[in-house]
């Protein structure tokens, strides 16, 4: 008889867990790249149960660039999009979304790769050469244009070719359809490891005041699911904190998502964790650079009012 209270407590605990699992809300999340470390917090938070603690189950989809994420949100295919800072220009063009958090700052996530055939030996050789990027108006395109501008060639001094995801960009580089490609660091390191080419340029020092990645929510979700968005952002930043503390578990999940071996995964982790923002708030200097980027890319005719493109009301309180 003395075991009955313990059995009752155990049964109650199991029942509570079952109820919690059953009541978890499904949130549809779209990533602008399948195997980019930038978006790994979604996978880490889902697989470690961090989002579950906030009452959420993530349904994660992957897309080939910002434009496709925006299209998915416009079609009500996803509630939340993980994209780039320059993707905020789509809001001005009528995309029914807002940026709700700036989650990564300097563009440590990208590298520009070339073939091993010595057709491109240095940055100076890029003038007039075709470089593969994800989509029109993407951060990959703007970064290449910014390199050209800083070299004095004008924003269009390096012609851009919108190709799609990293694998397609690498394939186009191998077939010589382009002379270089800007890809996420995981893809770049795997490319080098296979002996197919080399990294010509990384961008850590190029843009210190920047928001390379932004979390977006649809206007529909903002209006109908404000508490869901708050819980998602709380789970996201809890996950980033977890990733800083538990490198081993983060690498285990990230390596599986990215398809990288432990050595490359460790290099990516060390190189990219510093870019993650711990609170999600937009910084004035960074948003000013983003505003200029829209005009540079000819995405917009003039710089917009950036405050109309973002909504910080769902961020965890400081």
N, C-alpha and C positions, 0 to 999 in steps of 0.2 A: 504493500500500500504506500510505503514511503517514496516509491519511485514514481507514483502517479503525478505528483506536482511537477516533477522534472519532465516527464513525458508530455504533460500539458503545455509546459513552457516551450519545449522543443517543437511541438505541433503548432503552437501559436507563432513561433518564429518562422517556421516553414510557410505557414499560411500568409504571414506578412510579406515574405519574399515573393511568394507567388502573386499576391495582389499587386506588389510594387512592379513586378515584371509585366503583369497584364495591363497595368495602367500607364506604362511608359508610352509617351506620345512619339509617333514616328515623324521625323523631320527629313524632308528631301533636300539633300545637299549636293551641289554640283561643283566639281573641281575643274579648273581650266587646264590641268595637265594630270595625266594618270599617275606618272611615276616621279613627280617632282617632290623633293623634300619639303618645299614650301607648304604643301597641303597635307603633309603627313600627320599633323596634329589631329585632323579629323579621324584618321585611322587609329592613331594611338589612343585617343580619348574614347573611341567606340570599343576597341578591343580590351582596354583595361577597365572598362566599366565606369569611367569618369563621367561620361554623359548620362549614363544610366542613373548615377547618383543625383543628377539634376532632372530626372524623370523623362529622359529622352532616349530614343533609339534613332540612330542615323541611318538613312538609306542613301548611300554614297554612289554618285555617278561621276564619270569622267568625260571631259570634252576636249577637243583640240583647239584651245585658245579662248580668249575673252569673248569674241563675237558669238561663239556658239553657246557659251554660258549665258550671255545676255539673251540670246534667242530662246534658250530653254526657260529662262525666267519669264520672258514675255509670253510664252506659250503655256505658262502655269505648269511646266513640267517639274520644276524644283522651287523650293521656298527660299533657299539660301544659296548664294554663289560665292565661291572662293576664286577671286580673279586678281587683276592688276590694278594699280593706282590709275594709270592712264585710261582704264576702262570706265572711269567716272564720266568721260566725255559722252558715253552712250546715254547717260541720264539726260544730258542737254538735248540730245537728238530724239528723245521721246521714250527711251527705255523705261518701263514702269517699275523702277527700282530706286533704292538709295544706298549709299555707302554707310554702313552702320559701325564699322570699326576699321582702323588701319592696323593690320596685324604684323607687317614686316616693313622695315625701313630701307636701308641701303640694299642695292641689288646684288647681294652675295650669291644669289641662287643661279646666276647665269654665267656661261663661259662661251667665248667665240672659238669655234674649232675649224681647222683647215686640214687638207690632205697632207700626206707625207711626200708629195711629189715636188716640193719646193716651188710650186706656182705662186704661193704666198709665203714670203719669208719674214715679213715684218708688218707692222700696222700700216706703214707708208704704202705698201703694195695693195692695200684694200681700195684705194681711190679708183672709182669707176668699176669696181668688181661687184658681182652679184652675191648678195648674202641672204640666205634663207631665214625667214622669221615665221612666227606662228600665223597671225592674221593681221589684216589692216587695222591700224589703231591700237595695236597691242604694245605692251611694255617692251617686248623684244624688238619691235620695229623702232620704237623711240630711242632705245639705248644705242642701237647702231647709228641712227641719225645723229644722236648727241656726240658720238665719237667723231663722226664726220665733221660736225660743226666745230668741235674743239680743235680739230686738225686744220681748220681754216678752209675746208672744202665746201662749206655750206651744208645745210641739213640733208640735201639730196645727193651729196657727193659719193655716197655708197648706195647704189641701187638696191632696193629691197624686193624680195620675192616672197609673197605670202604662200606658205606651203601647207601648214597644218601642224600636227604634233611632232614631238622630237624625233620619233622613229622615221617619219617621212622626210624631215629635214636632213637627217643623217644619210638616208638613202639617196636623196637628191645630191648631196655632197659627193657621195661615192661614185655616182654616175656622171659627175661633172656638170650637172644641170645648174649648180651654183658653185661659187668659188669658196664660200665659207658659210657657216651656219651658227646662229646663236641658239644654244640649247641649255636645258637645266644642267646643273653640275654633275648629277648622277649620270646622265647620258654622255656628257663630255668625258668623264673619267673612264667609263666603260669603253668608249670609242678609242681612247688612248691605250687602254689596257689590251684591247684586241690588236693593237699595232697598226690601226688603219689611219691614224692621223695624230694631230697634236693640238694642244690648247694654245691659241695665239694670244688671247686676252681674257682677263677676268676684270670685274667691274667694281670691286670693293671700294676703291679710292675715287672712282669717277663721280659718284653721286652720294654724298653723305646726307644731305638734306633732301629726303625723298621718301615716298611711301610706295614701295615696289608692289605690295600686295594689300588688297582691301577685301573685307567681307561685305557682301551685298545682301539685301533682303528685298523681296518684291513689295510693291506698295500694298498688295493684297495681304501679305503676311504682316506688314507693319500695322495695317488697320485692324486685322482680325486676330492676330496672334502676338500681341506685344509681350506677354509673359513668356511665351515660347522663345522669343528672340532673346529676352533677358537671360533665360536659363541656358540657351545655346552659348551665348557669349561668356557667361560665367563658367560653363564647362570647357570652353575653348581655352580661356586663360588659366584655368586650373590645370589643363593638359600641358600648356607651355611650361608652367611651373614644375610639373611632374617630369617633363622631358629634360629640364635643366638638372634635376636632381638624380634621375635614374637613366644614365647613359646606356647601360647594358640593355634594359628592356626597350628603350626607344630604338636602339640600333637593331634589335631583333625584329621589331615590327617594321621599321623603316627599310631594312634590307630586303624583307619579303615583298613589300610594296614596290620598291624601286628596282628589284632584281639585281642588287649589288652584293658583292662578297663582303665579309667583315672588314677587311682593310679599307676598301673604298667607302663603305658605309661610315666607318670611323672618321675618315677624312672629310666626308660631307658633313657629318655631325659637327665636328670641330670648326669647320669653315663657315657653317651657315647658322648655327644656333644664335650667334650674336645679333643677327638681323631681326629676330623676333621681338615684337613690341609687347611689353608686359601689361599694358592697360588699354590699348586700343584707341587712345585719343589721337585725333588728327593734330598735327603740329603746323603752325602758320607758315614757317619757312618751307616745309615740305609741300604743303598744298599750293604755295606760290609757284614752286618748280613744276608741279603737276599742271597748274593752270597754263603756264607757258608751254608745256609739252603739247597741249591740245592744238595750239596755234602752229608750233613747229611741225607737227605731223599733218597740218592742214585738215585736221579732223573738225576743227571749228574755225570760224572767221575771226573771232575775238575771244579774249579770256573771259570766262564766265564768273558769276558770283558763286564761289565754291561752297558757301554756306547753304545754298539751295540744293546741293547735290548730296549732302550728308545728313545723317540723323544720329547723333551720339546719345540719345536718351535711353538706349537699352544697355549701355556699358555699365559694368560693375562700378559702384561708387568707390571713390578713392578713400 
